[in-house]
Amino acid sequence: MDWCMPLLILLLMGRHGLCQQEEVCSKSLINSCDDCIKSGPYCAWCQALNFTKAGEQDAVRCNTRANLIRRGCKENEIISPLNKLNIAKDDPLSASENGQVVQMRPQKIDLDLRPGLPVSFNVSFKAAEGHPVDLYYLMDLSYSMKDDLANVKVLGTDLFAALRKITNHARIGFGAFVDKTVLPYTNTNKEKLLKPCDENDQQCQAAFGYRHVLSLTPNKNDFEAEVKKQFISGNLDSPEGSLDAMMQAAVCEDKIGWNSNSTRLIVLTTDAGFHMAGDGKLAGILEPNDEQCHMENNLYVKSTEMDYPSVGQLATQLEKNRIQTIFAVTQNVESVYKELSKMIPKSEVGVLSSDSKNVVELIEKAYNALSSKVTITHDSLPENVRVVYRPICSHGEKSENQGVCDQVRVGDEVSVIFEITVTADLCMENKFFTISPRGIKDTLTVTINTTCKCQCDTAGPIGDPHPHCNNSGSISCGICRCNKGHVGQFCNCKIGDKDEHTLRASCQKDNGTECEGRGDCVCGRCECHNTDSGSQYYGPYCECDDDHCEKFQNQQCGGKGKCKCGKCDCNPGFEGSACQCKTSDEACRTINNSVCNGRGSCKCNQCECRGGYQRPHCLECPGCTDPCQTKVNCIECLGFESGPFKKNCSEACKTISSKIVEKFTFTSKECKQKDSEGCWMTFKLVQLVGEDNYEAEIRKQRECPPPPNFIAIIGGSIAAVALIGILLLMLIKLLLYMKDLKEFKKFENEKKKSKWAEVRHHSELFVQTEIAVTHFRLVSLDSDCVVVLVSC
């Protein structure tokens, strides 16, 4: 069997191939053989009983194979699981007359892996002659494709002839598309929906999105008959609903009639661009494409309800259903579909002539291009599993493109080989994934299990007491597993009725790690391990060692001291955290021969200042409070015997020496502060050696404000009150005057109204008198009487 040699090489690599690179084994937090195996692919475990020395922890059993042998562990006592590979199914590459072919081998592999340790195996691929081909011709039937449809109607004979050159098992189907039958893509006028073409075109079918016309058939007459029944349609905008059509053709497997064993091709012919996800918003279509089949009576019924698919959705479904795509497009949109082809695996672009006469030649050329490239990929890869492909193409050359071989020819005697490396990073059980060439049904199923437990040789029956464990525990992979009530590396501590948790807690510093991870908790006390250098950890919690102190010039404690519990104990004449300095205070001395002005300590011939004072000599303190403010009470009591410290001035202000002067001699800044009596004191301060030692010069005279003039204050207050009273009286008088004025004006108005009424009354009486006199005159004239006129 031709797989025996690769398998043998693989097993040898699993055992010895690790020497080709540096072996590193992390030994942190190792408590058992299982922990060791999980910690890294290069870690091995020694199960010899007496492998550990006094004070050593069991973690020293975990190391690389070479280091364990160097420490005296025998080869047969070392546990280091290797990868195992089993080829469960390996049918030979072949082709049969009924169309059943095997183009890839093996078909099933079972892997038992150690986490982190890679395993490699080969997969062979050979393109078989006579492999079945299903071709689905998907045509744009918008009005601009009118001339092309006429040529496609007589295409059947030539198309089948071209497919016969490839295989005797060819089938062809037909589908058509335009666009969604809603605005703004299609005129929704009822008459235009029924006949979207020009008025002069008698043969025009109603607007539609996608229509499946003919399922895949080996009969060219059926193809030509159905295509001849097709007529042109129309829409409004330039891009078409081609992605809608391709999605339905890909997912409606039963409707199209795809053969599970065939090479599947979709040939898309169009002269326009395409709508994609998001364009549906223009028509108020917000529901995303669900990538499901929605065909009823051979029509896509969700065209006006769902948005166009995205390019990513379409690419996923085409790859999932093993469909290869040929874009047969006119030159004006060639660049658009070439960009689309980059995002859709196993696709080619060809340029149609203006009337599609060259479509057969285009399909033949594109198919050859697709079949000459083999791209191997995987699906359903579990988490924490890595796969790397290294192709060895025909004639032995290695491809730079991972997982891809070009210039593969159908019928080549030499198969294409892919070297596949699989690594499982974590423990897992019964996980699997598939490997397959894109667009081809052949698959390799890889099942993964991991070895995360040690298969140890036990000393005696499992669970039996063993003398190595003081007959209080059993041996497991060379270490003791204590019975209940016993603890310790050799089960030599009997805890009886004590709570083991409480005992272990007493070995933890500040509720941290037990014995700082440097020892074993035995009966509530830490038994410390040895360090890597052979010395021993020490301290109540094994917190100390003498191997890890600060280094200077690559020497621990600079070679001028001893390391004690992580800190350097320097030899006489040296100091510093790494004994890197000679003991000297020369650079710390000031002009007054003090060290750091008494405000710091001299370490490594440099001042380490306290309280915010700054180097080099701790002279200035930019962040400190101004002493002019903090010493004002002491200045008042020392200079004028007043203020809060008057009674205990000598005690409260003992750090300040003062003198009263008429004129200052100090060059420091002048301070001016108010005392408790409101007087302004003027003084100067000079800081002496130390943090709170001052010398003060206090000016003899204070600037006190004159006492207040009580007579003027009282007189002014009375005058002010009187003035305010007068102003208030004047204001009240003004308000009363304004009110009286208002009332007087109201009275005048009422008076005027009264006079008018009196005049009107007299006028009315006069008129009535005149009327009466006139009547009297008339009566007198009638009776020829003498009239006596009476005037009012």
MARZA-821722 format. One record per residue (C-alpha): residue in one letter; x negated, y negated, z negated. Coordinates in steps of 0.1 Angstrom, whole numbers, padded with zeros to 4 digits, always signed. Layout:
! MARZA-821722
AXYZ ...
END
This chain:
! MARZA-821722
M+0000+0000+0000 D-0015-0033+0011 W-0006-0049-0023 C-0028-0027-0044 M-0060-0047-0037 P-0045-0081-0045 L-0030-0067-0077 L-0063-0052-0087 I-0080-0085-0081 L-0053-0102-0101 L-0057-0080-0131 L-0095-0085-0130 M-0089-0123-0129 G-0065-0120-0159 R-0093-0103-0178 H-0125-0119-0166 G-0115-0148-0144 L-0114-0171-0175 C-0151-0171-0176 Q-0151-0193-0144 Q-0141-0223-0165 E-0149-0234-0200 E-0129-0214-0226 V-0114-0235-0253 C-0092-0222-0281 S-0073-0246-0304 K-0072-0232-0339 S-0050-0257-0356 L-0021-0243-0378 I-0029-0207-0370 N-0014-0183-0396 S-0009-0151-0376 C-0018-0133-0345 D+0014-0144-0328 D+0005-0181-0335 C-0029-0175-0320 I-0016-0160-0288 K+0009-0189-0284 S-0018-0215-0290 G-0036-0211-0257 P-0045-0188-0229 Y-0081-0184-0240 C-0074-0175-0276 A-0079-0140-0288 W-0074-0124-0323 C-0097-0101-0342 Q-0077-0075-0363 A-0108-0060-0381 L-0100-0058-0418 N-0132-0073-0432 F-0138-0099-0405 T-0132-0129-0428 K-0158-0139-0454 A-0152-0152-0489 G-0135-0186-0487 E-0126-0183-0451 Q-0091-0186-0439 D-0074-0161-0415 A-0075-0188-0388 V-0111-0179-0381 R-0098-0146-0366 C-0084-0168-0337 N-0111-0178-0312 T-0123-0171-0277 R-0132-0135-0269 A-0169-0144-0266 N-0170-0162-0299 L-0153-0133-0317 I-0177-0108-0303 R-0206-0131-0313 R-0192-0131-0349 G-0192-0093-0350 C-0157-0083-0339 K-0157-0052-0318 E-0141-0052-0284 N-0115-0027-0294 E-0105-0048-0324 I-0097-0079-0302 I-0061-0086-0292 S-0058-0108-0260 P-0028-0100-0239 L-0032-0102-0201 N-0007-0110-0174 K+0012-0081-0158 L+0027-0081-0123 N+0051-0055-0109 I+0063-0056-0073 A+0098-0042-0077 K+0108-0045-0040 D+0086-0047-0009 D+0104-0038+0023 P+0080-0040+0053 L+0083-0069+0079 S+0106-0056+0106 A+0134-0064+0131 S+0163-0042+0142 E+0186-0042+0171 N+0217-0050+0150 G+0201-0083+0140 Q+0190-0072+0105 V+0154-0084+0101 V+0129-0087+0073 Q+0106-0117+0078 M+0091-0121+0043 R+0077-0096+0018 P+0078-0088-0011 Q+0114-0093-0020 K+0112-0089-0058 I+0084-0094-0083 D+0085-0090-0121 L+0060-0110-0141 D+0050-0105-0177 L+0030-0136-0185 R+0010-0150-0213 P+0019-0187-0219 G-0006-0210-0202 L-0024-0182-0182 P-0017-0184-0145 V-0011-0155-0122 S-0014-0154-0085 F+0001-0132-0058 N+0005-0133-0020 V+0037-0136+0000 S+0036-0127+0037 F+0059-0142+0064 K+0062-0132+0100 A+0086-0148+0124 A+0106-0120+0140 E+0117-0118+0176 G+0154-0115+0183 H+0165-0130+0150 P+0202-0140+0152 V+0209-0177+0159 D+0241-0196+0151 L+0244-0230+0169 Y+0271-0255+0160 Y+0275-0283+0185 L+0287-0314+0167 M+0296-0342+0191 D+0305-0379+0188 L+0338-0385+0207 S+0339-0422+0203 Y+0346-0441+0236 S+0310-0448+0243 M+0303-0411+0247 K+0329-0407+0276 D+0303-0398+0303 D+0285-0374+0280 L+0317-0354+0272 A+0321-0347+0309 N+0287-0331+0311 V+0291-0312+0278 K+0323-0296+0292 V+0302-0276+0317 L+0273-0270+0293 G+0283-0235+0281 T+0265-0214+0307 D+0232-0233+0304 L+0233-0235+0267 F+0239-0197+0263 A+0211-0191+0288 A+0187-0211+0267 L+0197-0192+0236 R+0193-0158+0253 K+0156-0167+0257 I+0153-0168+0220 T+0176-0140+0209 N+0202-0115+0221 H+0223-0123+0190 A+0234-0159+0197 R+0267-0176+0188 I+0279-0211+0195 G+0306-0233+0180 F+0320-0268+0186 G+0331-0297+0164 A+0339-0334+0171 F+0339-0366+0150 V+0346-0403+0153 D+0352-0422+0120 K+0376-0427+0091 T+0410-0438+0104 V+0413-0469+0082 L+0403-0505+0086 P+0377-0518+0092 Y+0365-0487+0110 T+0396-0480+0131 N+0425-0501+0143 T+0454-0490+0121 N+0481-0503+0144 K+0504-0474+0150 E+0500-0475+0188 K+0462-0479+0185 L+0460-0449+0162 L+0477-0427+0187 K+0457-0441+0216 P+0425-0459+0205 C+0410-0461+0240 D+0415-0487+0268 E+0449-0489+0283 N+0436-0476+0317 D+0425-0443+0301 Q+0453-0419+0303 Q+0434-0390+0287 C+0427-0402+0251 Q+0433-0384+0219 A+0445-0400+0187 A+0419-0413+0162 F+0404-0388+0137 G+0375-0384+0113 Y+0362-0349+0119 R+0378-0320+0137 H+0366-0284+0139 V+0373-0272+0174 L+0357-0238+0178 S+0343-0213+0153 L+0310-0197+0161 T+0315-0172+0190 P+0292-0152+0213 N+0316-0159+0242 K+0305-0187+0265 N+0339-0188+0282 D+0356-0195+0249 F+0332-0224+0243 E+0338-0240+0277 A+0376-0235+0275 E+0378-0253+0241 V+0355-0281+0251 K+0374-0288+0283 K+0405-0294+0262 Q+0387-0323+0244 F+0393-0359+0253 I+0376-0391+0242 S+0388-0412+0213 G+0378-0445+0198 N+0371-0467+0168 L+0362-0503+0160 D+0327-0505+0145 S+0295-0491+0159 P+0283-0467+0132 E+0302-0434+0132 G+0313-0409+0105 S+0286-0383+0115 L+0275-0376+0078 D+0311-0367+0069 A+0312-0343+0098 M+0278-0327+0090 M+0288-0323+0053 Q+0320-0304+0062 A+0302-0283+0088 A+0276-0273+0062 V+0300-0265+0032 C+0329-0249+0051 E+0310-0217+0058 D+0341-0196+0064 K+0358-0221+0087 I+0327-0225+0108 G+0319-0188+0107 W+0282-0190+0097 N+0265-0155+0097 S+0246-0148+0064 N+0217-0133+0084 S+0213-0158+0111 T+0192-0189+0118 R+0217-0217+0114 L+0215-0248+0136 I+0236-0280+0138 V+0231-0300+0170 L+0244-0336+0164 T+0248-0357+0196 T+0256-0394+0193 D+0246-0428+0206 A+0253-0447+0174 G+0242-0450+0138 F+0260-0436+0108 H+0279-0447+0078 M+0267-0434+0044 A+0276-0435+0007 G+0288-0470-0004 D+0302-0480+0030 G+0336-0466+0020 K+0340-0496-0003 L+0347-0518+0027 A+0380-0498+0031 G+0386-0497-0007 I+0375-0460-0008 L+0357-0456-0042 E+0358-0419-0049 P+0324-0404-0043 N+0320-0374-0019 D+0323-0342-0039 E+0304-0320-0014 Q+0333-0296-0011 C+0352-0282+0019 H+0385-0300+0026 M+0396-0286+0060 E+0433-0281+0068 N+0444-0272+0103 N+0408-0278+0114 L+0409-0314+0103 Y+0390-0331+0074 V+0419-0342+0053 K+0400-0362+0027 S+0384-0385+0052 T+0405-0415+0041 E+0402-0407+0003 M+0365-0399-0002 D+0335-0420+0005 Y+0308-0409+0030 P+0282-0386+0015 S+0247-0399+0007 V+0217-0388+0026 G+0205-0370-0006 Q+0238-0351-0009 L+0237-0340+0027 A+0201-0329+0025 T+0208-0308-0005 Q+0237-0290+0011 L+0219-0284+0044 E+0190-0269+0025 K+0213-0249+0002 N+0231-0234+0031 R+0199-0228+0052 I+0210-0251+0080 Q+0184-0267+0103 T+0194-0299+0121 I+0187-0312+0156 F+0196-0348+0162 A+0202-0353+0199 V+0205-0391+0201 T+0201-0419+0227 Q+0170-0440+0228 N+0186-0470+0212 V+0191-0451+0178 E+0160-0428+0180 S+0141-0448+0153 V+0171-0446+0130 Y+0174-0409+0132 K+0137-0403+0129 E+0138-0421+0095 L+0168-0399+0086 S+0149-0368+0097 K+0121-0376+0072 M+0147-0372+0044 I+0164-0341+0057 P+0142-0309+0055 K+0139-0287+0086 S+0152-0313+0111 E+0141-0326+0145 V+0150-0356+0167 G+0153-0355+0205 V+0162-0383+0229 L+0193-0378+0250 S+0196-0392+0285 S+0224-0417+0290 D+0248-0390+0301 S+0235-0360+0280 K+0223-0340+0310 N+0191-0331+0293 V+0207-0318+0261 V+0199-0281+0268 E+0162-0288+0273 L+0163-0310+0242 I+0178-0283+0221 E+0153-0257+0233 K+0123-0280+0226 A+0136-0290+0192 Y+0143-0253+0182 N+0107-0243+0191 A+0094-0272+0170 L+0115-0261+0140 S+0106-0224+0143 S+0069-0232+0146 K+0068-0247+0111 V+0072-0225+0081 T+0078-0244+0048 I+0081-0223+0017 T+0099-0236-0014 H+0115-0225-0046 D+0149-0229-0062 S+0163-0226-0098 L+0128-0230-0113 P+0130-0226-0151 E+0118-0254-0174 N+0081-0251-0184 V+0072-0230-0154 R+0048-0244-0127 V+0044-0231-0092 V+0015-0239-0068 Y+0014-0229-0031 R-0018-0224-0011 P-0009-0214+0025 I-0033-0192+0046 C-0018-0197+0080 S-0022-0177+0112 H-0058-0168+0122 G-0070-0173+0086 E-0071-0212+0085 K-0060-0229+0053 S-0034-0256+0055 E-0040-0290+0038 N-0002-0294+0034 Q+0009-0274+0004 G+0035-0249+0012 V+0036-0256+0049 C+0021-0237+0079 D+0023-0252+0114 Q+0020-0237+0149 V+0036-0204+0139 R+0047-0184+0169 V+0075-0160+0171 G+0061-0125+0176 D+0026-0133+0163 E+0009-0101+0152 V-0008-0119+0123 S+0015-0129+0095 V+0014-0161+0075 I+0002-0157+0039 F+0011-0180+0010 E-0009-0176-0021 I+0014-0185-0050 T+0003-0192-0085 V+0028-0192-0113 T+0022-0205-0149 A+0046-0203-0178 D+0037-0229-0204 L+0060-0217-0232 C+0076-0184-0243 M+0107-0173-0224 E+0127-0142-0217 N+0145-0130-0185 K+0141-0162-0166 F+0140-0161-0128 F+0137-0182-0097 T+0137-0177-0060 I+0111-0184-0033 S+0121-0187+0004 P+0112-0203+0037 R+0134-0232+0045 G+0162-0224+0068 I+0156-0186+0066 K+0177-0162+0045 D+0148-0141+0033 T+0141-0147-0004 L+0117-0135-0031 T+0132-0132-0066 V+0106-0137-0093 T+0116-0126-0128 I+0095-0140-0157 N+0090-0127-0192 T+0063-0138-0216 T+0041-0120-0241 C+0043-0141-0273 K+0039-0113-0298 C+0008-0092-0307 Q+0009-0055-0302 C-0015-0046-0331 D-0029-0013-0342 T-0016-0009-0378 A-0037+0008-0404 G-0013+0035-0415 P+0025+0035-0413 I+0041+0001-0410 G+0051-0013-0444 D+0030+0011-0465 P+0009-0004-0493 H-0028-0007-0484 P-0059-0009-0506 H-0071-0039-0487 C-0040-0057-0500 N-0044-0044-0536 N-0017-0019-0528 S+0008-0048-0530 G+0012-0054-0493 S+0008-0039-0459 I-0016-0046-0430 S-0004-0065-0399 C-0029-0073-0372 G-0057-0073-0398 I-0041-0095-0424 C-0020-0087-0455 R+0018-0091-0456 C+0025-0092-0493 N+0054-0074-0510 K+0080-0095-0528 G+0065-0109-0561 H+0030-0110-0548 V+0011-0138-0529 G-0024-0146-0519 Q-0048-0136-0490 F-0051-0101-0504 C-0018-0101-0524 N-0038-0103-0556 C-0015-0128-0573 K+0015-0115-0591 I+0041-0143-0596 G+0067-0122-0614 D+0097-0142-0623 K+0081-0175-0613 D+0094-0195-0584 E+0070-0191-0555 H+0081-0225-0541 T+0072-0242-0574 L+0038-0225-0574 R+0031-0237-0538 A+0043-0272-0546 S+0016-0274-0573 C-0010-0270-0545 Q+0004-0300-0525 K-0010-0334-0530 D+0017-0361-0528 N+0041-0335-0514 G+0018-0331-0484 T+0002-0301-0468 E-0006-0271-0490 C-0043-0274-0501 E-0047-0301-0474 G-0048-0272-0449 R-0082-0263-0462 G-0075-0235-0486 D-0050-0209-0498 C-0026-0215-0527 V-0032-0186-0551 C-0011-0185-0582 G-0005-0222-0581 R-0042-0232-0576 C-0061-0239-0544 E-0088-0215-0533 C-0108-0236-0508 H-0121-0224-0475 N-0156-0229-0461 T-0163-0257-0437 D-0176-0251-0402 S-0211-0258-0414 G-0209-0231-0440 S-0204-0254-0471 Q-0171-0253-0490 Y-0143-0277-0494 Y-0137-0287-0531 G-0114-0306-0553 P-0080-0297-0569 Y-0064-0298-0535 C-0095-0290-0514 E-0094-0326-0504 C-0131-0331-0505 D-0160-0320-0483 D-0195-0332-0479 D-0196-0330-0441 H-0175-0359-0430 C-0189-0392-0440 E-0195-0423-0419 K-0224-0421-0396 F-0251-0446-0387 Q-0275-0441-0358 N-0259-0407-0353 Q-0269-0396-0388 Q-0245-0390-0417 C-0249-0418-0442 G-0277-0432-0419 G-0300-0406-0434 K-0304-0428-0465 G-0278-0412-0488 K-0257-0381-0496 C-0221-0375-0485 K-0198-0369-0515 C-0161-0362-0509 G-0161-0382-0477 K-0180-0412-0491 C-0217-0421-0489 D-0237-0422-0521 C-0267-0443-0510 N-0303-0439-0521 P-0318-0467-0542 G-0326-0497-0520 F-0297-0490-0495 E-0261-0499-0494 G-0231-0500-0471 S-0204-0476-0461 A-0230-0456-0441 C-0260-0467-0462 Q-0270-0487-0431 C-0283-0517-0450 K-0312-0525-0473 T-0303-0539-0506 S-0309-0577-0504 D-0291-0609-0511 E-0315-0633-0494 A-0290-0644-0467 C-0263-0648-0493 R-0282-0673-0514 T-0271-0709-0513 I-0291-0741-0519 N-0282-0740-0556 N-0296-0705-0557 S-0262-0689-0563 V-0249-0658-0545 C-0221-0666-0522 N-0213-0697-0544 G-0198-0673-0570 R-0168-0667-0547 G-0178-0633-0532 S-0202-0604-0533 C-0232-0598-0512 K-0231-0566-0492 C-0255-0556-0465 N-0270-0591-0469 Q-0237-0607-0460 C-0211-0625-0481 E-0178-0607-0486 C-0157-0637-0498 R-0127-0635-0520 G-0095-0655-0520 G-0096-0668-0485 Y-0131-0684-0486 Q-0151-0681-0455 R-0186-0670-0445 P-0214-0676-0444 H-0215-0687-0481 C-0179-0688-0492 L-0180-0726-0493 E-0147-0735-0476 C-0112-0722-0480 P-0090-0735-0453 G-0059-0716-0465 C-0062-0726-0502 T-0039-0751-0519 D-0054-0787-0521 P-0070-0791-0556 C-0058-0827-0555 Q-0023-0814-0561 T-0031-0784-0584 K-0054-0804-0608 V-0033-0835-0612 N-0020-0826-0647 C-0056-0819-0659 I-0068-0853-0645 E-0040-0871-0663 C-0048-0855-0697 L-0086-0858-0693 G-0086-0893-0681 F-0056-0909-0698 E-0046-0885-0726 S-0010-0881-0713 G+0010-0857-0693 P+0021-0821-0698 F-0013-0809-0710 K-0018-0837-0735 K-0016-0814-0766 N-0039-0786-0753 C-0060-0804-0727 S-0093-0789-0737 E-0080-0754-0734 A-0059-0758-0702 C-0085-0778-0684 K-0117-0762-0696 T-0128-0754-0660 I-0130-0791-0652 S-0157-0815-0665 S-0147-0852-0660 K-0160-0887-0665 I-0143-0921-0663 V-0159-0945-0637 E-0153-0979-0623 K-0168-0969-0590 F-0171-0934-0574 T-0204-0917-0568 F-0191-0884-0552 T-0189-0882-0514 S-0159-0859-0514 K-0125-0870-0504 E-0105-0894-0525 C-0073-0881-0542 K-0044-0903-0552 Q-0016-0888-0572 K+0013-0900-0594 D+0012-0891-0631 S+0040-0883-0654 E+0045-0921-0662 G+0048-0930-0625 C+0013-0946-0623 W-0010-0938-0594 M-0043-0921-0604 T-0073-0922-0582 F-0100-0895-0586 K-0125-0873-0567 L-0133-0836-0572 V-0164-0815-0564 Q-0161-0777-0566 L-0190-0761-0585 V-0202-0725-0583 G-0172-0701-0589 E-0137-0701-0577 D-0121-0725-0603 N-0149-0747-0615 Y-0147-0785-0607 E-0164-0817-0617 A-0142-0848-0616 E-0147-0886-0614 I-0116-0905-0625 R-0111-0942-0618 K-0106-0961-0651 Q-0077-0982-0639 R-0043-0968-0629 E-0020-0985-0605 C+0012-0988-0626 P+0044-1005-0611 P+0058-1035-0632 P+0087-1027-0656 P+0122-1034-0643 N+0139-1069-0648 F+0170-1059-0668 I+0185-1095-0668 A+0183-1097-0630 I+0197-1062-0627 I+0226-1069-0650 G+0233-1104-0635 G+0231-1090-0600 S+0254-1061-0609 I+0280-1086-0624 A+0277-1109-0593 A+0281-1079-0570 V+0312-1067-0589 A+0327-1103-0589 L+0320-1106-0552 I+0336-1073-0544 G+0366-1083-0566 I+0370-1116-0547 L+0367-1098-0514 L+0394-1074-0524 L+0417-1102-0535 M+0412-1120-0502 L+0419-1088-0484 I+0451-1082-0504 K+0461-1119-0498 L+0455-1114-0461 L+0476-1083-0459 L+0504-1100-0478 Y+0502-1130-0454 M+0504-1107-0424 K+0534-1090-0438 D+0552-1123-0446 L+0544-1136-0411 K+0558-1105-0396 E+0590-1109-0417 F+0593-1146-0407 K+0591-1138-0370 K+0617-1111-0375 F+0639-1137-0393 E+0635-1162-0364 N+0645-1137-0339 E+0676-1128-0358 K+0685-1165-0361 K+0682-1170-0324 K+0705-1141-0318 S+0731-1157-0342 K+0731-1191-0324 W+0737-1175-0290 A+0766-1156-0304 E+0782-1189-0317 V+0777-1207-0284 R+0792-1177-0266 H+0823-1179-0289 H+0828-1216-0283 S+0825-1211-0246 E+0851-1184-0246 L+0875-1208-0266 F+0869-1236-0240 V+0877-1213-0211 Q+0909-1201-0228 T+0920-1237-0234 E+0914-1247-0199 I+0935-1219-0186 A+0963-1228-0210 V+0962-1265-0198 T+0963-1255-0162 H+0993-1233-0168 F+1010-1261-0186 R+1004-1285-0158 L+1018-1260-0133 V+1049-1255-0154 S+1054-1293-0158 L+1052-1299-0121 D+1078-1273-0115 S+1102-1289-0139 D+1094-1325-0129 C+1086-1333-0165 V+1061-1358-0179 V+1031-1339-0190 V+1010-1351-0219 L+0975-1339-0214 V+0958-1327-0245 S+0921-1324-0243 C+0901-1303-0266 
END
